[in-house]
Amino acid sequence: MAFLKDEALEVLQEAVKQSGLKQGFIADKIGVTQGYSSTQITGRKPLTLSMAVKLAKFLGVPAKKILS
């Protein structure tokens, strides 16, 4: 079973920043609402494994950077 690394949120936040894409666009492309995406990406709510995997896949972040 896979688990998120402690640094997974920071890795994904940096990937979002580097992509230059708006959170609403990303949310639409990965099939979640902008509100849900925003609370996860900003850390207001705990990042779920499912959301982390969707973001990583869309942003081209290797799974080994976020999963242990």
URJO-V713925 format. One record per backbone hydrogen bond with DSSP energy under -0.5 kcal/mol. NH is the residue of the N-H (numbers start at 1). CO is the residue of the C=O. If there is no record, write none. Layout:
<<NH CO> <NH CO>>
//
This chain:
<<5 66> <8 5> <11 7> <12 8> <13 9> <14 10> <15 11> <16 12> <17 13> <18 14> <19 15> <20 16> <20 17> <21 16> <26 22> <27 23> <28 24> <29 25> <30 26> <31 27> <31 28> <32 27> <37 33> <38 34> <39 35> <40 36> <41 37> <42 38> <44 39> <45 39> <52 48> <53 49> <54 50> <55 51> <56 52> <57 53> <58 54> <59 55> <60 56> <61 56> <62 60> <65 62> <66 63> <67 63> <68 3>>
//
